[in-house]
Amino acid sequence: MKRELVKTADGSTTIYLPEWNEHYHSSHGALQEAQHVFIKHGLNPKPGDYITIFEMGFGTGLNALLTYFASEKRNQYIHYIGLEAFPPSMEEIEGMNYTSFSRDEDAEEVFKKMHQVDWNVAREISEHFVLEKIEKQIQELELGKETIDICYYDAFGPRVQPELWSVEIFQKIYDWLSPGGILVTYCAKGQVKRDLKSVGFEVTALPGPPGKREMTKAIKTL
């Protein structure tokens, strides 16, 4: 499938799939969307010294990079599991300009390291951040019950990949999450929220990032 590098409204880059008319990140601002949905409403509300994060749709690594620096400031130990069935090429990754927006001097080094580590093994990015990139489809993935604290659900939208937004998938994630665990996603479709509720999540609609009225936060209350 053809993929194009494009610049979003906040100046940060992303990948565009013309065949699906779908972007990896919001065309209204890749960086702003990731910061708002996954850091502000996913990571920041979750206390604890040790947090395990599962990301559905590792993609360009933007969410992992932002999580790394946010968690470093909060002195949190992070085990970050990033699932990606079709990883972008290194040429595409080199076209991402996220580190140019960072005030952290080692942003470029960290971003490169994240993409250079092997797939399907856990590797230290720093003494407080372990990255485990898994090249597999979520339908084939098995994680332990109640072993993750936060899920960043950043798959392509239901319009193009409805199979990734099914009750069966949400049930798997619900089972993987620890009590009080959080799922956050940019998607605010009514059917998605109903399906999340049907497996036991407490679902809240929150103000969305630039260009979107709402986003969704789901909590495992039991």
N, CA and C of each residue as an Amber inpcrd file, in Angstrom:
protein
   666
   0.8410000  -1.1920000   0.0000000   0.0000000   0.0000000   0.0000000
   0.8820000   1.2490000   0.0000000   0.5360000   2.2150000  -0.8450000
   1.3140000   3.4450000  -0.9430000   1.1950000   4.2630000   0.3280000
   2.3330000   4.8240000   0.7680000   2.3520000   5.6690000   1.9580000
   3.1230000   6.9410000   1.6290000   2.6050000   8.0740000   2.0930000
   3.2220000   9.3660000   1.8220000   3.5170000  10.0870000   3.1290000
   4.6580000  10.7650000   3.1820000   4.9730000  11.6170000   4.3200000
   4.3010000  12.9740000   4.1200000   3.5610000  13.4390000   5.1270000
   2.8760000  14.7270000   5.0320000   3.0810000  15.5110000   6.3250000
   2.9100000  16.8120000   6.2380000   3.0220000  17.6750000   7.4050000
   1.6190000  18.0030000   7.9080000   1.4180000  17.8980000   9.2180000
   0.1100000  18.2020000   9.8040000   0.0490000  19.6650000  10.2190000
  -1.1190000  20.0900000  10.7240000  -1.3670000  21.5110000  10.9610000
  -0.4520000  22.1320000  12.0120000   0.0800000  21.3370000  12.9490000
   0.9740000  21.9150000  13.9550000   2.4430000  21.8560000  13.5290000
   2.6820000  21.4330000  12.2790000   4.0380000  21.3870000  11.7460000
   4.7160000  20.0370000  11.8740000   4.1600000  19.1460000  12.6870000
   4.7390000  17.8120000  12.8460000   4.3030000  16.9060000  11.7020000
   5.1300000  15.9290000  11.3930000   4.8830000  15.0680000  10.2460000
   4.1450000  13.7850000  10.6320000   3.5550000  13.1590000   9.6180000
   2.9110000  11.8680000   9.7960000   2.9150000  11.1340000   8.4580000
   2.2990000   9.9700000   8.4470000   2.2100000   9.1670000   7.2240000
   0.7540000   9.1340000   6.7740000   0.5680000   9.2910000   5.4720000
  -0.7740000   9.2980000   4.8710000  -0.9220000   8.1080000   3.9340000
  -2.0660000   7.4250000   4.0400000  -2.3770000   6.2810000   3.1760000
  -3.4610000   6.6970000   2.1810000  -3.0980000   7.0580000   0.9450000
  -4.0790000   7.5510000  -0.0210000  -5.2020000   6.5500000  -0.3180000
  -4.8700000   5.2710000  -0.3630000  -5.8720000   4.2560000  -0.6870000
  -7.0140000   4.2310000   0.3300000  -6.6870000   4.4950000   1.5760000
  -7.6920000   4.5130000   2.6360000  -8.1460000   5.9180000   3.0040000
  -7.4600000   6.9380000   2.4760000  -7.6860000   8.3140000   2.8970000
  -7.5750000   8.4080000   4.4170000  -6.4870000   7.8650000   4.9460000
  -6.2890000   7.7670000   6.3900000  -4.8690000   8.2040000   6.7530000
  -4.7680000   8.9460000   7.8530000  -3.4690000   9.3730000   8.3800000
  -3.0990000   8.5420000   9.5990000  -1.8010000   8.3810000   9.8500000
  -1.3490000   7.7360000  11.0790000  -1.7440000   8.5710000  12.3010000
  -1.7040000   9.8940000  12.1490000  -2.0740000  10.8140000  13.2190000
  -3.0150000  11.8690000  12.6530000  -3.5670000  12.6680000  13.5240000
  -4.5080000  13.6920000  13.0880000  -3.8450000  14.6960000  12.1490000
  -4.5210000  14.9990000  11.0580000  -4.0140000  16.0110000  10.1310000
  -4.0710000  17.4050000  10.7590000  -4.8320000  17.5410000  11.8520000
  -4.9310000  18.8230000  12.5580000  -3.7400000  19.0420000  13.4960000
  -2.8700000  18.0360000  13.6040000  -1.6890000  18.1650000  14.4620000
  -1.3260000  16.8520000  15.1090000  -0.3450000  16.1680000  14.5560000
   0.0590000  14.8580000  15.0890000   0.5540000  14.9800000  16.5290000
   1.4190000  15.9370000  16.7660000   2.0140000  16.1180000  18.0920000
   0.9610000  16.5290000  19.1170000   0.1130000  17.4580000  18.7400000
  -0.9220000  17.9370000  19.6590000  -1.9010000  16.8310000  20.0150000
  -2.2800000  16.0180000  19.0320000  -3.2090000  14.9190000  19.2880000
  -2.6070000  13.9120000  20.2690000  -1.3650000  13.5020000  20.0230000
  -0.7110000  12.5200000  20.8850000  -0.5770000  13.0400000  22.3090000
  -0.1770000  14.2860000  22.4420000   0.0050000  14.8820000  23.7670000
  -1.3230000  14.9590000  24.5170000  -2.3720000  15.3440000  23.8320000
  -3.6830000  15.5370000  24.4550000  -4.3340000  14.2040000  24.8300000
  -4.3920000  13.2820000  23.8850000  -5.1220000  12.0340000  24.1060000
  -4.3620000  11.0860000  25.0260000  -3.0970000  10.8330000  24.7010000
  -2.3820000   9.7520000  25.3660000  -1.5790000  10.1830000  26.5910000
  -1.0090000  11.3750000  26.5660000  -0.2460000  11.8270000  27.7230000
  -1.1570000  12.5220000  28.7420000  -1.8880000  13.5280000  28.3130000
  -2.7350000  14.2810000  29.2360000  -3.8140000  13.4210000  29.8700000
  -4.4830000  12.5890000  29.0600000  -5.6270000  11.8350000  29.5800000
  -5.3380000  10.3520000  29.8240000  -4.1580000   9.8840000  29.4080000
  -3.8000000   8.4930000  29.6480000  -2.7460000   8.3540000  30.7280000
  -1.5590000   8.8740000  30.4660000  -0.4460000   8.7280000  31.3990000
  -0.5800000   9.6160000  32.6330000  -0.8700000  10.8950000  32.4400000
  -0.8400000  11.8360000  33.5600000  -1.7900000  11.4990000  34.7090000
  -2.9930000  10.9920000  34.4380000  -3.8920000  10.6900000  35.5590000
  -3.5330000   9.4090000  36.3120000  -2.5460000   8.6620000  35.8260000
  -2.2500000   7.3510000  36.4180000  -1.0340000   7.4570000  37.3320000
  -1.2340000   7.3930000  38.6510000  -0.0970000   7.4480000  39.5680000
   0.6100000   6.0990000  39.6410000   1.7210000   6.0790000  40.3250000
   2.4410000   4.8250000  40.5140000   3.8780000   4.9280000  40.0740000
   4.7460000   4.1980000  40.7600000   6.1670000   4.1960000  40.4310000
   6.4970000   3.2910000  39.2560000   5.6530000   2.2710000  39.0450000
   5.8990000   1.2940000  37.9830000   4.6160000   1.1450000  37.1780000
   4.6790000   1.4680000  35.9000000   3.4920000   1.4260000  35.0450000
   3.8030000   0.6420000  33.7720000   2.8870000  -0.2370000  33.4170000
   2.9930000  -0.9580000  32.1520000   1.9650000  -0.3940000  31.1820000
   2.4470000   0.0320000  30.0220000   1.5940000   0.6250000  28.9950000
   1.5670000  -0.2830000  27.7790000   0.3710000  -0.5170000  27.2610000
   0.2180000  -1.2450000  26.0020000  -0.3060000  -0.2730000  24.9540000
   0.4140000  -0.1500000  23.8450000  -0.0450000   0.6980000  22.7470000
  -0.4590000  -0.1500000  21.5680000  -1.7010000   0.0120000  21.1600000
  -2.1990000  -0.6190000  19.9590000  -1.9460000   0.3260000  18.7960000
  -0.9170000   0.0080000  17.9890000  -0.5530000   0.8630000  16.8690000
   0.6870000   1.6780000  17.1500000   1.8310000   1.0040000  17.3520000
   3.0840000   1.6980000  17.6770000   3.4620000   2.6850000  16.5790000
   3.2650000   2.3100000  15.3290000   3.4410000   3.2240000  14.2040000
   4.7950000   3.9050000  14.1520000   4.7730000   5.2290000  14.1860000
   6.0040000   6.0170000  14.0680000   6.7570000   6.1610000  15.3860000
   6.1530000   5.7150000  16.4880000   6.8140000   5.8130000  17.7870000
   6.5900000   7.1380000  18.5060000   5.6970000   7.9810000  17.9840000
   5.4630000   9.2910000  18.5910000   4.9640000   9.1720000  20.0260000
   3.9700000   8.3030000  20.2620000   3.4180000   8.1820000  21.6070000
   4.4490000   7.6420000  22.5920000   5.2800000   6.7220000  22.1350000
   6.3260000   6.1760000  23.0000000   7.3380000   7.2580000  23.3640000
   7.7110000   8.0860000  22.3950000   8.6830000   9.1520000  22.6380000
   8.1520000  10.1510000  23.6570000   6.9070000  10.5850000  23.4910000
   6.3180000  11.5350000  24.4290000   6.1730000  10.9200000  25.8140000
   5.8280000   9.6400000  25.8600000   5.6960000   8.9520000  27.1440000
   7.0350000   8.8730000  27.8580000   8.0890000   8.6040000  27.0980000
   9.4210000   8.5110000  27.6760000   9.7720000   9.7860000  28.4420000
   9.6330000  10.9250000  27.8010000  10.0400000  12.1760000  28.4390000
   9.0790000  12.5910000  29.5520000   7.7830000  12.3180000  29.3820000
   6.8240000  12.6300000  30.4450000   7.0910000  11.7870000  31.6850000
   7.3940000  10.5060000  31.4840000   7.6330000   9.6160000  32.6230000
   8.9600000   9.9270000  33.3040000   9.9450000  10.3660000  32.5340000
  11.2290000  10.7420000  33.1310000  11.0420000  11.9130000  34.0950000
  10.2050000  12.8530000  33.7110000   9.9500000  14.0120000  34.5730000
   9.1950000  13.6080000  35.8370000   8.4130000  12.5160000  35.7460000
   7.6100000  12.0670000  36.8920000   8.3060000  10.9590000  37.6790000
   9.5350000  10.6070000  37.2890000  10.2930000   9.5510000  37.9670000
   9.5210000   8.2320000  38.0250000   8.8880000   7.8890000  36.9060000
   8.1530000   6.6310000  36.8180000   8.9550000   5.6120000  36.0170000
   8.8810000   4.3610000  36.4490000   9.4560000   3.2680000  35.6750000
   8.3740000   2.7820000  34.7180000   8.6930000   2.7470000  33.4370000
   7.7120000   2.3710000  32.4170000   8.1570000   1.1210000  31.6630000
   7.2610000   0.1610000  31.5850000   7.4050000  -0.9590000  30.6480000
   6.4150000  -0.6770000  29.5210000   6.9240000  -0.3650000  28.3610000
   6.1020000   0.0870000  27.2350000   6.0390000  -1.0130000  26.1890000
   4.8470000  -1.5380000  25.9550000   4.6290000  -2.5920000  24.9680000
   3.9440000  -1.9650000  23.7510000   4.6430000  -1.9120000  22.6390000
   4.0980000  -1.3110000  21.4290000   3.8180000  -2.3550000  20.3680000
   2.5550000  -2.5100000  20.0150000   2.1500000  -3.5170000  19.0300000
   2.0100000  -2.8830000  17.6540000   2.6240000  -3.4900000  16.6490000
   2.5480000  -2.9670000  15.2800000   2.6550000  -4.1210000  14.3000000
   1.6050000  -4.3170000  13.5160000   1.5930000  -5.4170000  12.5480000
   2.3910000  -5.0800000  11.2860000   2.4320000  -3.8010000  10.9180000
   3.1020000  -3.3930000   9.6790000   3.9780000  -2.1660000   9.9470000
   5.1740000  -2.3750000  10.4810000   6.0370000  -1.2510000  10.8650000
   6.4280000  -0.3810000   9.6690000   6.4700000   0.9270000   9.8700000
   6.9840000   1.8190000   8.8220000   8.4560000   1.5150000   8.5450000
   8.9090000   1.9030000   7.3600000  10.3180000   1.6980000   7.0130000
  11.1830000   2.7100000   7.7570000  12.4900000   2.4300000   7.8390000
  13.4010000   3.3770000   8.4700000  13.4500000   4.6870000   7.7020000
  13.2790000   4.6230000   6.3920000  13.2410000   5.8500000   5.5910000
  12.0640000   6.7180000   6.0100000  10.9100000   6.0890000   6.2460000
   9.7410000   6.8420000   6.7010000   9.9640000   7.4030000   8.1000000
  10.5520000   6.6070000   8.9760000  10.8230000   7.0690000  10.3340000
  11.7670000   8.2680000  10.3180000  12.7490000   8.2330000   9.4520000
  13.6980000   9.3430000   9.3570000  13.0420000  10.6150000   8.8520000
  11.8640000  10.4820000   8.2450000  11.1270000  11.6510000   7.7800000
  10.2690000  12.2980000   8.8530000  10.1820000  11.6680000  10.0220000
   9.4100000  12.2410000  11.1160000  10.2400000  13.3120000  11.8280000
   9.6350000  14.4340000  12.1430000  10.3840000  15.5800000  12.6860000
  10.0410000  15.8720000  14.1440000   9.5510000  14.8750000  14.8750000
   9.0760000  15.1040000  16.2410000  10.1450000  15.6730000  17.1640000
  11.3750000  15.2020000  17.0090000  12.4180000  15.6220000  17.9490000
  12.7710000  17.1040000  17.8110000  12.4420000  17.7010000  16.6660000
  12.7430000  19.1230000  16.4870000  11.8510000  20.0060000  17.3540000
  10.7600000  19.4230000  17.8890000   9.8460000  20.1820000  18.7530000
  10.1910000  20.0100000  20.2240000  11.1470000  19.1490000  20.5220000
  11.4740000  18.8210000  21.9090000  12.5710000  19.7280000  22.4540000
  12.4530000  20.0510000  23.7430000  13.4770000  20.8290000  24.4230000
  14.5310000  19.9070000  25.0450000  14.2980000  18.6160000  24.9890000
  15.2230000  17.6520000  25.5660000  16.3850000  17.4030000  24.5980000
  17.5890000  17.5880000  25.0630000  18.7710000  17.4960000  24.2050000
  18.9710000  16.1020000  23.6200000  18.4980000  15.0780000  24.3400000
  18.7210000  13.7100000  23.8710000  17.5300000  13.1410000  23.1100000
  16.5930000  13.9920000  22.6790000  15.3810000  13.5210000  21.9970000
  15.7120000  12.7290000  20.7320000  16.6300000  13.2420000  19.9260000
  16.9890000  12.5710000  18.6810000  17.6130000  11.2060000  18.9720000
  18.4820000  11.1490000  19.9430000  19.1420000   9.8910000  20.3060000
  18.1380000   8.8570000  20.8090000  17.2140000   9.2980000  21.6540000
  16.2010000   8.3870000  22.1950000  15.2930000   7.8670000  21.0870000
  14.8500000   8.7510000  20.2010000  13.9590000   8.3480000  19.1050000
  14.6420000   7.3220000  18.2060000  15.8960000   7.5480000  17.8820000
  16.6390000   6.5950000  17.0530000  16.7800000   5.2540000  17.7510000
  17.0840000   5.2950000  19.0240000  17.2650000   4.0650000  19.7860000
  15.9840000   3.2440000  19.8090000  14.8450000   3.9250000  19.9460000
  13.5600000   3.2220000  19.9650000  13.3220000   2.4490000  18.6760000
  13.7790000   3.0130000  17.5680000  13.5450000   2.3590000  16.2800000
  14.6600000   1.4000000  15.8820000  15.7460000   1.4350000  16.6040000
  16.8480000   0.5210000  16.3060000  16.7890000  -0.7570000  17.1260000
  16.0610000  -0.7460000  18.2420000  15.9910000  -1.9510000  19.0700000
  15.2350000  -3.0480000  18.3260000  15.5660000  -4.2860000  18.6400000
  14.9600000  -5.4380000  17.9790000  13.4730000  -5.5430000  18.3060000
  12.7590000  -6.1750000  17.3890000  11.3570000  -6.4840000  17.6180000
  11.2330000  -7.7620000  18.4460000  10.1400000  -7.8170000  19.2000000
   9.7260000  -9.0260000  19.9310000  10.6380000  -9.3900000  21.0970000
  11.3970000  -8.4010000  21.5750000  12.1740000  -8.5730000  22.8070000
  12.0990000  -7.2680000  23.5990000  12.2300000  -7.3620000  24.9050000
  12.2290000  -6.1690000  25.7530000  13.6420000  -5.6020000  25.8210000
  13.7680000  -4.2910000  25.6060000  15.0660000  -3.6430000  25.6110000
  15.0070000  -2.3520000  26.4360000  16.0670000  -2.0770000  27.1630000
  16.1510000  -0.8440000  27.9440000  16.4830000   0.3460000  27.0410000
  15.6690000   1.3850000  27.1520000  15.9800000   2.6550000  26.5040000
  16.7350000   3.5270000  27.5040000  16.3640000   3.3920000  28.7610000
  17.0770000   4.0110000  29.8770000  16.8620000   3.1030000  31.0800000
  17.4410000   3.4480000  32.2030000  17.2780000   2.6050000  33.3900000
  15.8520000   2.6270000  33.9270000  15.0310000   3.5670000  33.4470000
  13.6480000   3.6650000  33.9010000  12.6290000   3.3740000  32.8040000
  13.0820000   3.0330000  31.6180000  12.1390000   2.8530000  30.4960000
  12.5400000   1.6330000  29.6790000  11.6550000   0.6360000  29.6650000
  11.8680000  -0.5770000  28.8770000  10.8650000  -0.6000000  27.7390000
  11.3500000  -0.7620000  26.5310000  10.5040000  -0.8130000  25.3440000
  10.4540000  -2.2370000  24.8050000   9.2460000  -2.7140000  24.5910000
   9.0300000  -4.0380000  24.0080000   8.1440000  -3.8750000  22.7710000
   8.7680000  -3.8630000  21.6100000   8.0120000  -3.7240000  20.3630000
   7.6370000  -5.1150000  19.8620000   6.3680000  -5.2950000  19.5610000
   5.8790000  -6.5990000  19.1140000   5.3030000  -6.4600000  17.7110000
   5.8450000  -7.2370000  16.7890000   5.3630000  -7.2190000  15.4020000
   4.3650000  -8.3530000  15.2230000   3.1020000  -8.0160000  15.3950000
   2.0560000  -9.0340000  15.3890000   0.7090000  -8.3310000  15.3140000
  -0.3280000  -9.0580000  14.9250000  -1.6780000  -8.5130000  14.9510000
  -2.2910000  -8.7620000  16.3230000  -3.1540000  -7.8650000  16.7490000
  -3.7080000  -7.9650000  18.0920000  -4.5470000  -9.2340000  18.2750000
  -5.1340000  -9.7090000  17.1830000  -5.9250000 -10.9370000  17.2720000
  -5.0680000 -12.1280000  17.6900000  -3.7570000 -12.0560000  17.4160000
  -2.8380000 -13.1540000  17.7290000  -2.1100000 -12.9440000  19.0540000
  -2.2540000 -11.7590000  19.6460000  -1.4750000 -11.4160000  20.8320000
  -2.1340000 -11.9390000  22.1040000  -1.3130000 -12.4800000  22.9880000
  -1.7810000 -12.9080000  24.3010000  -0.9090000 -12.2640000  25.3690000
  -1.5240000 -11.5260000  26.2570000  -0.8450000 -10.9600000  27.4150000
  -1.4800000 -11.5450000  28.6750000  -0.7720000 -11.4410000  29.7710000
  -1.3050000 -11.9770000  31.0120000  -2.4810000 -11.1720000  31.5400000
  -3.3410000 -11.8220000  32.2790000  -4.4920000 -11.1520000  32.8710000
  -4.0280000 -10.1200000  33.8920000  -4.5890000  -8.9140000  33.8000000
  -4.3140000  -7.8150000  34.7160000  -2.8240000  -7.4730000  34.7920000
  -2.1840000  -7.3990000  33.6370000  -0.7440000  -7.1130000  33.5830000
  -0.4100000  -5.7360000  33.0190000  -1.4010000  -4.9930000  32.5180000
  -1.1330000  -3.6490000  31.9970000  -1.9650000  -2.6240000  32.7700000
  -1.4540000  -1.3990000  32.8160000  -2.1230000  -0.3370000  33.5620000
  -2.8080000   0.6800000  32.6640000  -2.2520000   0.8840000  31.4870000
  -2.7980000   1.8640000  30.5410000  -2.7660000   1.2650000  29.1450000
  -3.8260000   1.5060000  28.3890000  -3.8540000   1.1330000  26.9700000
  -4.0230000   2.3870000  26.1430000  -3.0390000   2.6530000  25.2800000
  -3.1890000   3.6900000  24.2650000  -3.7880000   3.0020000  23.0420000
  -5.0650000   3.2550000  22.7550000  -5.6680000   2.5930000  21.5990000
  -5.5930000   3.5430000  20.4040000  -4.5560000   3.3250000  19.5800000
  -4.2400000   4.2430000  18.4740000  -4.2420000   3.5180000  17.1370000
  -5.1830000   2.5940000  16.9890000  -5.3200000   1.8700000  15.7170000
  -5.9360000   2.7840000  14.6630000  -5.8270000   2.3880000  13.3880000
  -6.5650000   3.0930000  12.3480000  -8.0490000   3.0360000  12.6840000
  -8.7960000   4.0410000  12.2280000 -10.1870000   4.1850000  12.6310000
 -11.1150000   3.0750000  12.1740000 -12.2890000   2.9860000  12.8040000
 -13.2740000   1.9560000  12.4760000 -13.7410000   1.9820000  11.0200000
 -13.6350000   3.1480000  10.3870000 -14.0610000   3.2460000   8.9820000
 -13.2420000   2.3340000   8.0810000 -11.9380000   2.2290000   8.3520000
 -11.0590000   1.4580000   7.4670000 -10.6730000   0.0960000   8.0430000
 -10.6760000  -0.0370000   9.3790000 -10.3370000  -1.3200000   9.9960000
 -11.3060000  -1.6360000  11.1340000 -12.5730000  -1.9010000  10.7840000
 -13.5830000  -2.1600000  11.8220000 -13.2610000  -3.3650000  12.6970000
 -12.4660000  -4.3090000  12.1690000 -12.1340000  -5.5150000  12.9340000
 -11.2750000  -5.2040000  14.1590000 -10.6490000  -4.0290000  14.1750000
  -9.8210000  -3.6540000  15.3200000 -10.6170000  -2.9470000  16.4110000
 -11.9150000  -2.7630000  16.1740000 -12.7640000  -2.0350000  17.1270000
 -13.9510000  -2.9000000  17.5560000 -13.7240000  -4.1760000  17.6700000
 -14.8040000  -5.1150000  17.9770000 -14.9240000  -5.3700000  19.4780000
 -16.0540000  -5.9150000  19.8710000 -16.2710000  -6.3080000  21.2590000
 -15.2130000  -7.3160000  21.6940000 -14.8580000  -8.2390000  20.8060000
 -13.8650000  -9.2710000  21.1310000 -12.5100000  -8.6630000  21.4680000
 -12.0930000  -7.6460000  20.7170000 -10.8170000  -6.9860000  20.9830000
 -10.8780000  -6.2250000  22.3050000 -11.9650000  -5.5150000  22.5270000
 -12.0950000  -4.7560000  23.7580000 -12.1570000  -5.6660000  24.9840000
 -12.7250000  -6.8570000  24.8240000 -12.7590000  -7.8120000  25.9330000
 -11.3420000  -8.2710000  26.2860000 -10.5060000  -8.5050000  25.2580000
  -9.1190000  -8.8950000  25.5080000  -8.4000000  -7.8200000  26.3130000
  -8.5690000  -6.5820000  25.8900000  -7.8730000  -5.4880000  26.5660000
  -8.3990000  -5.3060000  27.9870000  -9.7080000  -5.4290000  28.1620000
 -10.2920000  -5.3420000  29.4980000  -9.6710000  -6.3870000  30.4230000
  -9.5120000  -7.5950000  29.9240000  -8.9210000  -8.6670000  30.7230000
  -7.4500000  -8.3930000  31.0370000  -6.7250000  -7.7800000  30.1030000
  -5.3090000  -7.4790000  30.3110000  -5.0930000  -6.3670000  31.3290000
  -6.0350000  -5.4290000  31.4070000  -5.8840000  -4.2810000  32.2890000
  -6.0520000  -4.6600000  33.7540000  -5.2620000  -4.0220000  34.5970000
  -5.4180000  -4.1890000  36.0360000  -6.6210000  -3.3740000  36.5010000
  -7.1800000  -3.6830000  37.6760000  -8.2920000  -2.8770000  38.1970000
  -7.9010000  -1.4060000  38.2880000  -8.7470000  -0.5290000  37.8010000
  -8.4310000   0.8870000  37.7330000  -7.6690000   1.2750000  36.4860000
  -7.3940000   0.2850000  35.6210000  -6.6740000   0.5300000  34.3840000
  -7.4470000   1.4250000  33.4350000  -6.6980000   2.1200000  32.5790000
  -7.2670000   3.1380000  31.6870000  -7.0410000   2.7660000  30.2270000
  -8.0630000   2.9340000  29.4130000  -7.9320000   2.8990000  27.9460000
  -8.2940000   4.2770000  27.4350000  -7.4290000   4.8520000  26.6000000
  -7.7280000   6.1360000  25.9680000  -7.5810000   6.0000000  24.4560000
  -8.4530000   6.6870000  23.7440000  -8.4150000   6.6750000  22.2870000
  -8.9560000   7.9850000  21.7430000  -8.4600000   8.3400000  20.5700000
  -8.9490000   9.5290000  19.8740000 -10.3710000   9.3240000  19.3690000
 -10.7900000   8.0670000  19.2080000 -12.0890000   7.7480000  18.5970000
 -13.2370000   8.0240000  19.5710000 -14.2970000   8.6510000  19.0690000
 -15.4410000   8.9750000  19.9180000 -16.7520000   8.4850000  19.3190000
 -16.6790000   7.5170000  18.4250000 -17.8930000   6.9950000  17.7810000
 -18.7990000   6.3350000  18.8140000 -20.1040000   6.5360000  18.6400000
 -21.0720000   5.9930000  19.5850000 -20.9960000   4.4820000  19.7290000
 -20.8190000   3.7720000  18.6100000 -20.7740000   2.3090000  18.6780000
 -19.5480000   1.8310000  19.4420000 -18.4390000   2.5140000  19.2660000
 -17.2220000   2.1590000  20.0000000 -17.4590000   2.3160000  21.5030000
 -18.0750000   3.4110000  21.9070000 -18.3400000   3.6260000  23.3280000
 -19.3260000   2.5970000  23.8760000 -20.3180000   2.2460000  23.0820000
 -21.2770000   1.2220000  23.5270000 -20.5970000  -0.1320000  23.6780000
 -19.7030000  -0.4570000  22.7530000 -19.0040000  -1.7460000  22.8220000
 -18.0540000  -1.7880000  24.0180000 -17.3930000  -0.6800000  24.3090000
 -16.5310000  -0.6210000  25.4870000 -17.3520000  -0.8360000  26.7630000
 -18.5030000  -0.2100000  26.8320000 -19.3750000  -0.3830000  27.9960000
 -19.8510000  -1.8220000  28.1250000 -20.0890000  -2.4720000  26.9960000
 -20.6460000  -3.8280000  27.0240000 -19.6970000  -4.8530000  27.6350000
 -18.3940000  -4.5710000  27.6270000 -17.4420000  -5.5170000  28.2240000
 -17.0800000  -5.1340000  29.6550000 -17.6370000  -4.0130000  30.1610000
 -17.4390000  -3.6640000  31.5580000 -16.7720000  -2.3410000  31.8440000
 -16.3200000  -1.6360000  30.8090000 -15.6600000  -0.3510000  31.0310000
 -16.6530000   0.7250000  31.4730000 -16.1610000   1.6280000  32.3080000
 -16.8750000   2.8700000  32.5950000 -16.3510000   3.9020000  31.6000000
 -17.2170000   4.4030000  30.7450000 -16.7850000   5.2050000  29.5960000
 -17.1420000   6.6790000  29.7870000 -16.1760000   7.5410000  29.4730000
 -16.3720000   8.9820000  29.5700000 -15.9420000   9.6430000  28.2660000
 -16.7720000  10.5640000  27.7820000 -16.4010000  11.3880000  26.6270000
 -15.7090000  12.6390000  27.1420000 -14.5170000  12.9140000  26.6220000
 -13.7410000  14.0800000  27.0240000 -13.5470000  15.0130000  25.8300000
 -13.2500000  16.2830000  26.0710000 -12.9520000  17.1860000  24.9480000
 -11.7840000  16.6310000  24.1350000 -11.9110000  16.6960000  22.8360000
 -10.9070000  16.1160000  21.9610000  -9.7440000  17.0610000  21.6830000
  -8.7420000  16.5650000  20.9600000  -7.6170000  17.3950000  20.5470000
  -8.0570000  18.3550000  19.4440000  -7.1910000  19.2650000  19.0050000
  -7.5650000  20.1730000  17.9140000  -8.1510000  19.4200000  16.7210000
  -9.3000000  19.9040000  16.2390000  -9.9450000  19.2910000  15.0860000
 -10.9540000  18.2150000  15.4220000 -11.0460000  17.8190000  16.7090000
 -12.0100000  16.7970000  17.1190000 -12.7870000  17.3010000  18.3350000
 -14.0910000  17.1110000  18.2890000 -14.9250000  17.5950000  19.3910000
 -14.7240000  16.7580000  20.6490000 -14.5990000  15.4250000  20.4710000
 -14.5040000  14.5400000  21.6180000 -13.4470000  13.4580000  21.4200000
 -13.0350000  12.8550000  22.5260000 -12.2210000  11.6450000  22.5580000
 -12.8390000  10.7350000  23.6170000 -12.3040000   9.5590000  23.7970000
 -12.9050000   8.6020000  24.7240000 -11.8930000   8.0990000  25.7520000
 -12.3470000   8.0380000  26.9940000 -11.5780000   7.4410000  28.0840000
 -12.4320000   6.3580000  28.7240000 -11.8540000   5.1670000  28.9110000
 -12.5790000   4.0410000  29.4970000 -11.7550000   3.4980000  30.6730000
 -12.4270000   3.2340000  31.7900000 -11.7560000   2.7660000  32.9910000
 -12.2980000   1.4030000  33.4040000 -11.4060000   0.5010000  33.7610000
 -11.7960000  -0.7960000  34.3230000 -12.0010000  -0.5860000  35.8200000
 -13.2320000  -0.5410000  36.2630000 -13.5300000  -0.1710000  37.6410000
 -13.4250000  -1.3290000  38.6160000 -13.4600000  -2.5730000  38.1300000
 -13.4290000  -3.7250000  39.0290000 -12.0470000  -4.3770000  39.0100000
